[in-house]
Amino acid sequence: MGQSIQAWNAGSGERLWLSMLIDAMEQASRPELRSSPCDGVALARFRAQLALPASVRFTSPFSLRN
């Protein structure tokens, strides 16, 4: 998995991001990882983040200055 990140590193940031996303999805799909319990605090934070409107979730504080 990690070797693919280095291969994409010379490309654009979008390719690196996509490669990291694919690696994370492959890791999360492993049966031994899926069978382990999820941290309750992390799960509550994810739910709170997903409950926010999309405009709040994806807005960077840096883009608000412009």
MARRO-786224 format. One line per field, with one value per residue (C-alpha): residue in one letter; chain; x, z, y. Coordinates in Angstrom, 3 decimals. Each point is the difference from the previous one (the first is absolute). Example, Ala and Ser with C-alpha at 12.3 -4.5 7.8 and 13.67 -1.06 7.14 Angstrom:
BEGIN
rest = (a_s);
kette = (A_A);
px = (12.300_1.370);
pz = (7.800_-0.660);
py = (-4.500_3.440);
***
This chain:
BEGIN
rest = (m_g_q_s_i_q_a_w_n_a_g_s_g_e_r_l_w_l_s_m_l_i_d_a_m_e_q_a_s_r_p_e_l_r_s_s_p_c_d_g_v_a_l_a_r_f_r_a_q_l_a_l_p_a_s_v_r_f_t_s_p_f_s_l_r_n);
kette = (A_A_A_A_A_A_A_A_A_A_A_A_A_A_A_A_A_A_A_A_A_A_A_A_A_A_A_A_A_A_A_A_A_A_A_A_A_A_A_A_A_A_A_A_A_A_A_A_A_A_A_A_A_A_A_A_A_A_A_A_A_A_A_A_A_A);
px = (0.000_2.628_2.021_-2.819_0.062_3.660_-0.705_-2.689_2.042_1.641_-3.440_-2.549_-1.551_-3.274_1.669_1.673_-3.315_-1.750_2.742_-0.215_-3.797_0.259_2.589_-2.240_-3.018_2.010_1.237_-3.500_-1.393_2.316_-2.079_2.244_-0.361_-3.743_-0.576_1.695_-2.199_0.013_1.028_-3.211_1.465_1.248_-3.354_-1.837_2.321_-0.610_-3.754_0.157_2.098_-2.389_-2.989_1.346_-1.257_2.334_0.821_1.400_1.725_2.007_0.749_3.525_0.465_2.711_-2.394_-2.296_2.625_-0.054);
pz = (0.000_1.005_-3.153_-2.165_1.891_-0.893_-3.647_-0.138_2.001_-3.128_-1.495_0.916_3.436_-1.319_-1.001_3.389_1.742_-2.154_0.592_3.765_-0.141_-1.874_2.481_2.932_-1.584_-0.681_3.586_1.393_-2.081_1.598_2.030_3.085_0.192_-0.638_2.835_2.608_1.987_-0.901_2.537_1.375_0.283_-3.598_-1.199_1.832_-1.599_-3.466_0.526_1.194_-3.029_-2.395_1.627_-1.024_-3.230_-2.950_-0.240_3.553_-0.372_-3.089_0.546_0.981_2.408_-2.367_-2.921_2.049_0.127_-3.752);
py = (0.000_2.559_-0.470_1.362_3.304_0.511_-0.790_2.714_2.503_1.395_0.754_2.617_0.313_-1.385_-3.245_-0.288_0.636_-2.588_-2.550_0.533_-0.336_-3.294_-1.287_0.946_-1.694_-3.158_-0.057_0.588_-2.859_-2.564_-2.516_0.135_3.764_-0.020_-2.482_2.213_2.414_3.689_2.639_1.546_3.500_-0.058_-1.299_2.805_2.588_-1.441_0.081_3.618_0.955_-1.721_1.722_3.415_1.581_-0.561_3.699_-0.066_-3.349_0.849_3.680_0.863_2.920_1.241_0.329_2.245_2.751_0.589);
***
